[in-house]
Amino acid sequence: MTTSVINKYLKEEYKNAERSEEERKNLYLKALLVNINQLKKFPQIKIIIVENNGNSDTYLNIFPENYKNVSILYTNYNKHNYYHKGYAEMYDIKAVIQEYNIQDDDLIIKMTGRYHLVTDYFIDTIFNKADDYDAFFKFYNVSLKRYMNNDCILGAFALRAKYLKDFEYKDIYLSPEAEMAKYLIEKAIDGELKLCKMEDLLVKCTFAENGENIIV
Protein backbone atom coordinates (compact mmCIF):
# COMPACT_ATOMS: atom_id res chain seq x y z
CA MET A 1 0.00 0.00 0.00
CA THR A 2 1.72 3.13 -1.24
CA THR A 3 1.45 6.41 0.64
CA SER A 4 2.94 9.88 0.53
CA VAL A 5 1.80 12.04 3.43
CA ILE A 6 3.08 15.16 1.66
CA ASN A 7 1.81 15.58 -1.88
CA LYS A 8 4.23 17.95 -3.57
CA TYR A 9 2.63 17.26 -6.95
CA LEU A 10 -0.70 18.79 -5.90
CA LYS A 11 -1.76 21.67 -8.13
CA GLU A 12 -1.63 25.16 -6.65
CA GLU A 13 -5.40 25.62 -6.58
CA TYR A 14 -5.74 22.66 -4.22
CA LYS A 15 -2.91 23.58 -1.86
CA ASN A 16 -4.74 24.68 1.23
CA ALA A 17 -4.08 23.35 4.71
CA GLU A 18 -7.30 21.39 4.95
CA ARG A 19 -7.03 19.55 1.66
CA SER A 20 -3.29 19.02 1.43
CA GLU A 21 -2.73 17.91 5.02
CA GLU A 22 -5.68 17.09 7.27
CA GLU A 23 -7.97 15.80 4.54
CA ARG A 24 -5.19 13.70 3.06
CA LYS A 25 -4.46 12.27 6.52
CA ASN A 26 -8.11 11.33 7.04
CA LEU A 27 -8.31 9.70 3.61
CA TYR A 28 -5.26 7.55 4.36
CA LEU A 29 -6.41 6.54 7.82
CA LYS A 30 -9.86 5.57 6.60
CA ALA A 31 -8.82 3.70 3.46
CA LEU A 32 -5.93 1.84 5.07
CA LEU A 33 -8.14 0.75 7.96
CA VAL A 34 -10.82 -0.54 5.57
CA ASN A 35 -8.24 -2.51 3.57
CA ILE A 36 -6.50 -3.97 6.61
CA ASN A 37 -9.81 -5.16 8.06
CA GLN A 38 -10.92 -6.53 4.69
CA LEU A 39 -7.67 -8.43 4.27
CA LYS A 40 -8.05 -10.25 7.59
CA LYS A 41 -9.82 -12.88 5.50
CA PHE A 42 -6.58 -13.44 3.60
CA PRO A 43 -3.86 -14.28 6.17
CA GLN A 44 -1.54 -15.33 3.32
CA ILE A 45 -1.12 -11.66 2.42
CA LYS A 46 1.64 -9.72 4.14
CA ILE A 47 0.55 -6.08 4.31
CA ILE A 48 3.33 -3.55 3.77
CA ILE A 49 2.78 0.19 3.86
CA VAL A 50 5.47 2.28 2.17
CA GLU A 51 5.81 6.03 2.82
CA ASN A 52 8.28 8.15 0.89
CA ASN A 53 8.97 11.46 2.62
CA GLY A 54 11.94 10.31 4.68
CA ASN A 55 10.27 10.83 8.05
CA SER A 56 9.63 7.69 10.10
CA ASP A 57 7.54 9.48 12.71
CA THR A 58 4.11 9.71 11.07
CA TYR A 59 0.51 8.92 11.90
CA LEU A 60 0.86 5.80 9.76
CA ASN A 61 2.75 4.07 12.56
CA ILE A 62 -0.58 3.37 14.22
CA PHE A 63 -1.09 0.46 11.81
CA PRO A 64 2.00 -1.71 12.50
CA GLU A 65 1.62 -0.87 16.19
CA ASN A 66 -1.91 -2.31 16.26
CA TYR A 67 -1.91 -5.00 13.56
CA LYS A 68 0.64 -7.80 13.67
CA ASN A 69 0.38 -8.54 9.94
CA VAL A 70 1.24 -4.96 8.94
CA SER A 71 4.72 -3.55 8.39
CA ILE A 72 5.83 -0.11 7.27
CA LEU A 73 8.85 0.94 5.21
CA TYR A 74 9.98 4.55 5.00
CA THR A 75 11.90 5.82 1.98
CA ASN A 76 12.90 9.30 0.81
CA TYR A 77 12.01 9.11 -2.88
CA ASN A 78 9.45 11.91 -2.69
CA LYS A 79 12.31 14.31 -1.97
CA HIS A 80 13.64 13.84 -5.50
CA ASN A 81 12.37 15.95 -8.39
CA TYR A 82 11.06 13.36 -10.81
CA TYR A 83 9.08 14.18 -13.95
CA HIS A 84 5.95 12.69 -12.37
CA LYS A 85 5.03 11.02 -9.09
CA GLY A 86 4.95 7.60 -10.73
CA TYR A 87 8.74 7.46 -10.54
CA ALA A 88 8.79 7.83 -6.75
CA GLU A 89 6.00 5.31 -6.34
CA MET A 90 7.77 2.72 -8.51
CA TYR A 91 11.03 3.20 -6.61
CA ASP A 92 9.05 2.71 -3.40
CA ILE A 93 7.73 -0.62 -4.66
CA LYS A 94 11.20 -1.73 -5.71
CA ALA A 95 12.52 -0.77 -2.27
CA VAL A 96 9.86 -2.99 -0.68
CA ILE A 97 10.86 -5.89 -2.95
CA GLN A 98 14.48 -5.55 -1.87
CA GLU A 99 13.87 -4.87 1.83
CA TYR A 100 11.49 -7.81 2.30
CA ASN A 101 13.35 -10.19 -0.03
CA ILE A 102 10.27 -10.69 -2.20
CA GLN A 103 10.91 -13.41 -4.77
CA ASP A 104 10.63 -12.88 -8.52
CA ASP A 105 7.55 -15.06 -8.94
CA ASP A 106 5.70 -13.65 -5.94
CA LEU A 107 2.60 -11.67 -6.81
CA ILE A 108 2.57 -8.14 -5.45
CA ILE A 109 -0.86 -6.62 -4.97
CA LYS A 110 -0.39 -2.87 -5.10
CA MET A 111 -2.94 -0.40 -3.83
CA THR A 112 -2.72 3.34 -3.46
CA GLY A 113 -3.23 4.17 0.20
CA ARG A 114 -6.24 6.42 -0.49
CA TYR A 115 -8.12 3.64 -2.34
CA HIS A 116 -9.96 0.85 -0.62
CA LEU A 117 -11.64 -2.44 -1.40
CA VAL A 118 -15.41 -2.38 -1.70
CA THR A 119 -15.74 -6.19 -1.77
CA ASP A 120 -13.40 -9.19 -1.88
CA TYR A 121 -13.76 -9.45 -5.66
CA PHE A 122 -10.35 -8.01 -6.60
CA ILE A 123 -8.45 -10.19 -4.12
CA ASP A 124 -10.55 -13.30 -4.83
CA THR A 125 -9.88 -13.00 -8.55
CA ILE A 126 -6.15 -12.83 -7.98
CA PHE A 127 -6.15 -15.82 -5.65
CA ASN A 128 -8.35 -17.92 -7.94
CA LYS A 129 -6.31 -17.17 -11.07
CA ALA A 130 -2.81 -16.73 -9.65
CA ASP A 131 -1.53 -19.85 -11.42
CA ASP A 132 -2.85 -18.68 -14.78
CA TYR A 133 -1.73 -15.04 -14.95
CA ASP A 134 1.25 -12.83 -14.10
CA ALA A 135 -0.57 -9.51 -14.19
CA PHE A 136 -4.03 -8.34 -13.13
CA PHE A 137 -4.96 -4.88 -14.45
CA LYS A 138 -8.02 -2.92 -15.46
CA PHE A 139 -7.43 -1.09 -18.73
CA TYR A 140 -9.34 2.08 -18.04
CA ASN A 141 -8.78 5.84 -17.99
CA VAL A 142 -9.98 7.13 -14.63
CA SER A 143 -10.00 10.76 -15.80
CA LEU A 144 -12.17 10.05 -18.83
CA LYS A 145 -14.04 7.25 -17.01
CA ARG A 146 -13.93 4.83 -19.92
CA TYR A 147 -12.12 1.72 -21.05
CA MET A 148 -8.99 2.30 -23.12
CA ASN A 149 -6.57 -0.22 -24.62
CA ASN A 150 -3.59 2.06 -24.01
CA ASP A 151 -4.28 3.13 -20.43
CA CYS A 152 -4.63 1.33 -17.12
CA ILE A 153 -5.36 1.87 -13.44
CA LEU A 154 -2.24 2.04 -11.28
CA GLY A 155 -4.13 2.57 -8.03
CA ALA A 156 -4.93 -1.14 -7.73
CA PHE A 157 -3.25 -3.96 -9.62
CA ALA A 158 -1.30 -7.18 -9.14
CA LEU A 159 1.97 -8.03 -10.88
CA ARG A 160 4.76 -10.53 -10.29
CA ALA A 161 7.79 -8.97 -8.65
CA LYS A 162 10.16 -9.73 -11.53
CA TYR A 163 8.18 -7.47 -13.87
CA LEU A 164 8.08 -4.64 -11.33
CA LYS A 165 11.86 -4.98 -11.00
CA ASP A 166 12.21 -4.90 -14.78
CA PHE A 167 9.86 -1.99 -15.48
CA GLU A 168 11.25 1.55 -15.80
CA TYR A 169 9.58 4.82 -16.73
CA LYS A 170 11.37 6.16 -19.80
CA ASP A 171 8.93 8.10 -21.97
CA ILE A 172 8.20 11.60 -20.65
CA TYR A 173 5.48 12.01 -23.28
CA LEU A 174 3.36 9.20 -21.83
CA SER A 175 1.47 9.21 -18.55
CA PRO A 176 2.64 6.59 -16.04
CA GLU A 177 -0.60 4.66 -16.69
CA ALA A 178 -0.08 4.68 -20.45
CA GLU A 179 3.55 3.64 -20.14
CA MET A 180 2.68 0.71 -17.91
CA ALA A 181 -0.11 -0.34 -20.29
CA LYS A 182 2.35 -0.27 -23.19
CA TYR A 183 4.84 -2.38 -21.25
CA LEU A 184 2.23 -5.00 -20.30
CA ILE A 185 0.83 -5.31 -23.81
CA GLU A 186 4.28 -5.67 -25.38
CA LYS A 187 5.28 -8.34 -22.86
CA ALA A 188 1.99 -10.18 -23.41
CA ILE A 189 2.35 -10.08 -27.22
CA ASP A 190 5.89 -11.43 -26.93
CA GLY A 191 4.61 -14.29 -24.77
CA GLU A 192 6.70 -13.20 -21.79
CA LEU A 193 3.74 -12.32 -19.56
CA LYS A 194 0.23 -13.65 -19.07
CA LEU A 195 -2.10 -10.68 -18.72
CA CYS A 196 -5.53 -10.72 -17.12
CA LYS A 197 -7.52 -7.68 -18.22
CA MET A 198 -10.10 -7.28 -15.47
CA GLU A 199 -13.43 -5.73 -16.34
CA ASP A 200 -14.00 -4.65 -12.74
CA LEU A 201 -11.92 -4.24 -9.59
CA LEU A 202 -14.62 -3.03 -7.20
CA VAL A 203 -12.20 -0.63 -5.60
CA LYS A 204 -13.17 2.85 -4.44
CA CYS A 205 -10.82 5.51 -5.80
CA THR A 206 -10.48 8.86 -4.10
CA PHE A 207 -8.60 11.47 -6.11
CA ALA A 208 -6.17 13.73 -4.26
CA GLU A 209 -6.84 16.68 -6.56
CA ASN A 210 -10.53 17.20 -5.92
CA GLY A 211 -11.73 14.54 -3.48
CA GLU A 212 -13.90 12.87 -6.14
CA ASN A 213 -14.84 9.23 -5.53
CA ILE A 214 -15.51 6.57 -8.12
CA ILE A 215 -15.77 2.79 -7.97
CA VAL A 216 -13.88 1.01 -10.72
Backbone torsions as a table, in degrees:
resi	resn	phi	psi	omega
1	MET	NA	116.2	-174.0
2	THR	-92.4	136.0	179.5
3	THR	-137.0	159.3	173.6
4	SER	-153.0	98.7	-170.8
5	VAL	-65.7	-21.7	175.2
6	ILE	-115.0	117.7	-177.7
7	ASN	-99.1	92.6	-177.7
8	LYS	-78.8	-7.7	179.1
9	TYR	-91.7	-0.1	-178.5
10	LEU	-66.4	135.9	-179.2
11	LYS	-65.6	153.1	-174.1
12	GLU	-56.1	-38.3	-175.9
13	GLU	-67.6	-14.3	179.7
14	TYR	-105.1	0.3	-175.4
15	LYS	-84.8	76.1	169.2
16	ASN	-121.3	159.6	-171.3
17	ALA	-57.3	-39.5	-176.7
18	GLU	-65.9	-48.6	-174.4
19	ARG	-76.8	-41.3	-173.0
20	SER	-79.9	-19.6	-177.0
21	GLU	-120.3	-71.3	-173.2
22	GLU	-66.1	-42.4	-179.9
23	GLU	-66.7	-39.2	177.8
24	ARG	-63.2	-42.7	177.4
25	LYS	-58.2	-47.3	-178.9
26	ASN	-64.1	-37.8	177.6
27	LEU	-62.4	-45.2	179.2
28	TYR	-63.3	-48.2	-177.1
29	LEU	-60.6	-42.8	-179.1
30	LYS	-68.1	-50.1	-175.6
31	ALA	-66.3	-43.5	179.6
32	LEU	-62.7	-40.6	179.1
33	LEU	-64.0	-43.3	177.8
34	VAL	-59.3	-46.6	-177.6
35	ASN	-65.4	-44.2	-179.3
36	ILE	-61.2	-43.1	178.6
37	ASN	-67.5	-38.3	178.7
38	GLN	-65.1	-36.4	-175.6
39	LEU	-81.8	-0.6	173.9
40	LYS	-60.4	-24.7	178.8
41	LYS	-73.9	-9.8	-175.6
42	PHE	-125.7	74.1	-176.5
43	PRO	-64.1	-14.5	178.3
44	GLN	-69.2	-19.0	-176.1
45	ILE	-88.0	125.0	171.8
46	LYS	-90.4	120.3	-177.2
47	ILE	-90.7	123.4	179.2
48	ILE	-126.0	121.5	173.5
49	ILE	-95.4	133.3	176.0
50	VAL	-120.7	132.6	-178.3
51	GLU	-128.6	136.6	-163.3
52	ASN	-120.0	30.4	179.2
53	ASN	-105.5	7.3	173.0
54	GLY	78.0	6.7	-179.9
55	ASN	-115.3	118.0	-176.0
56	SER	-90.2	4.9	178.4
57	ASP	-110.1	82.1	-178.1
58	THR	-129.5	168.7	177.8
59	TYR	-64.6	-13.6	179.8
60	LEU	-70.3	-18.8	-179.1
61	ASN	-63.7	-15.1	178.1
62	ILE	-60.9	-27.7	-175.8
63	PHE	-75.5	-52.9	176.6
64	PRO	-65.9	-24.9	178.1
65	GLU	-70.2	-26.2	-173.7
66	ASN	-114.2	-10.5	-179.6
67	TYR	-131.0	119.1	-172.8
68	LYS	-69.1	-20.6	-178.5
69	ASN	-94.3	12.5	-177.7
70	VAL	-117.2	130.9	173.4
71	SER	-120.9	163.2	177.2
72	ILE	-135.2	137.1	177.3
73	LEU	-121.2	128.4	177.8
74	TYR	-102.4	133.0	174.6
75	THR	-124.9	-178.8	177.8
76	ASN	-125.9	24.7	-174.2
77	TYR	-68.0	-23.1	179.5
78	ASN	-71.3	-11.9	178.9
79	LYS	-80.0	-12.8	179.0
80	HIS	-85.8	154.1	-179.9
81	ASN	-98.8	81.7	178.2
82	TYR	-86.1	163.6	-178.1
83	TYR	-64.0	-36.0	173.9
84	HIS	-148.9	164.2	-173.3
85	LYS	-67.1	-15.3	178.3
86	GLY	-60.5	-32.7	178.3
87	TYR	-60.1	-51.7	-178.1
88	ALA	-60.7	-41.7	-179.2
89	GLU	-64.2	-41.5	179.8
90	MET	-67.5	-39.1	175.9
91	TYR	-64.3	-34.7	175.8
92	ASP	-60.6	-46.3	-179.3
93	ILE	-62.9	-42.3	179.5
94	LYS	-65.8	-33.8	176.3
95	ALA	-65.3	-39.3	176.9
96	VAL	-62.8	-44.7	179.6
97	ILE	-56.6	-44.8	-178.8
98	GLN	-71.2	-47.2	-175.4
99	GLU	-62.6	-38.0	-175.6
100	TYR	-101.6	10.6	176.1
101	ASN	52.6	45.0	178.8
102	ILE	-71.5	132.1	-174.7
103	GLN	-81.0	155.6	-173.8
104	ASP	-55.6	-37.9	-176.6
105	ASP	-91.8	2.9	174.8
106	ASP	-70.9	141.4	176.0
107	LEU	-88.0	125.5	174.5
108	ILE	-100.1	123.1	173.8
109	ILE	-96.5	113.9	-177.2
110	LYS	-103.8	131.9	173.1
111	MET	-134.7	136.9	171.2
112	THR	-67.0	138.5	-172.9
113	GLY	-63.0	-18.0	178.9
114	ARG	-91.1	-4.9	179.4
115	TYR	-99.6	150.8	176.1
116	HIS	-143.9	155.3	179.7
117	LEU	-67.0	136.8	174.3
118	VAL	-92.7	-39.2	176.2
119	THR	-137.7	-175.3	176.7
120	ASP	-83.5	1.4	-168.9
121	TYR	-56.5	-48.3	-177.7
122	PHE	-58.9	-48.7	-178.2
123	ILE	-69.1	-43.0	178.9
124	ASP	-58.3	-42.9	-179.7
125	THR	-61.0	-42.5	179.7
126	ILE	-64.4	-45.7	-180.0
127	PHE	-63.6	-41.7	-176.1
128	ASN	-72.4	-24.4	-176.0
129	LYS	-120.0	16.5	-175.9
130	ALA	-62.0	-29.4	179.8
131	ASP	-79.8	-14.2	-174.3
132	ASP	-102.4	-20.7	-174.3
133	TYR	-135.5	154.7	176.5
134	ASP	-103.0	-18.5	-174.2
135	ALA	-142.8	136.2	178.1
136	PHE	-125.8	108.0	-176.1
137	PHE	-137.7	150.7	167.9
138	LYS	-103.3	121.5	178.3
139	PHE	-86.6	103.5	-167.8
140	TYR	-163.4	141.9	175.3
141	ASN	-100.8	112.2	-174.6
142	VAL	-71.8	-25.0	178.5
143	SER	-73.0	-43.3	-179.8
144	LEU	-87.1	-14.6	179.6
145	LYS	58.5	50.7	175.7
146	ARG	-154.8	157.0	178.8
147	TYR	-67.8	140.1	177.2
148	MET	-144.3	138.4	-178.8
149	ASN	-76.2	-14.0	-177.5
150	ASN	-117.4	25.5	179.9
151	ASP	-147.8	152.8	-178.9
152	CYS	-150.2	164.9	178.9
153	ILE	-88.3	124.4	177.9
154	LEU	-101.7	-1.8	178.4
155	GLY	-76.3	-20.3	179.2
156	ALA	-155.6	114.3	177.9
157	PHE	-159.0	171.0	173.1
158	ALA	-132.6	137.9	-176.8
159	LEU	-154.6	140.6	178.2
160	ARG	-64.7	145.7	-172.3
161	ALA	-58.0	-35.3	-176.1
162	LYS	-63.3	-29.7	179.0
163	TYR	-79.4	-33.2	174.9
164	LEU	-67.2	-35.7	176.3
165	LYS	-68.0	-34.1	-177.5
166	ASP	-79.0	-33.1	-172.7
167	PHE	-70.7	138.0	175.1
168	GLU	-139.2	139.6	171.1
169	TYR	-76.2	128.5	-176.2
170	LYS	-133.9	-24.3	-172.2
171	ASP	-104.4	106.3	-177.4
172	ILE	-71.9	-10.7	-179.5
173	TYR	-89.7	-6.7	178.4
174	LEU	-109.7	146.3	172.2
175	SER	-68.2	159.3	177.1
176	PRO	-58.2	-35.8	179.0
177	GLU	-65.4	-43.2	-179.7
178	ALA	-68.0	-37.3	-179.4
179	GLU	-69.1	-38.3	176.1
180	MET	-66.3	-42.3	178.2
181	ALA	-58.5	-43.9	178.7
182	LYS	-61.0	-44.6	179.4
183	TYR	-60.1	-48.1	-178.0
184	LEU	-62.6	-44.7	-178.7
185	ILE	-64.1	-43.3	179.9
186	GLU	-63.7	-42.6	178.2
187	LYS	-64.9	-38.3	179.7
188	ALA	-68.3	-42.5	179.3
189	ILE	-62.7	-38.4	-179.7
190	ASP	-76.4	-4.8	179.9
191	GLY	78.3	13.6	-178.8
192	GLU	-87.9	-15.8	-173.0
193	LEU	-146.0	137.5	176.6
194	LYS	-99.7	115.8	-170.6
195	LEU	-106.6	125.5	173.3
196	CYS	-101.6	111.5	176.0
197	LYS	-88.9	106.3	-175.9
198	MET	-83.6	134.7	177.6
199	GLU	-75.2	-32.6	-179.7
200	ASP	-140.1	151.4	172.6
201	LEU	-113.9	-30.5	-173.2
202	LEU	56.9	52.9	176.3
203	VAL	-120.7	136.6	177.8
204	LYS	-89.3	120.8	179.9
205	CYS	-100.5	132.0	174.6
206	THR	-119.5	118.5	-175.6
207	PHE	-83.4	134.6	-178.5
208	ALA	-66.6	-31.2	-172.5
209	GLU	-68.1	-41.6	-173.6
210	ASN	-136.1	4.7	178.3
211	GLY	74.2	7.7	179.7
212	GLU	-65.7	144.6	177.4
213	ASN	-118.1	134.2	170.0
214	ILE	-138.9	153.9	174.4
215	ILE	-106.8	126.1	-176.3
216	VAL	-114.2	NA	NA
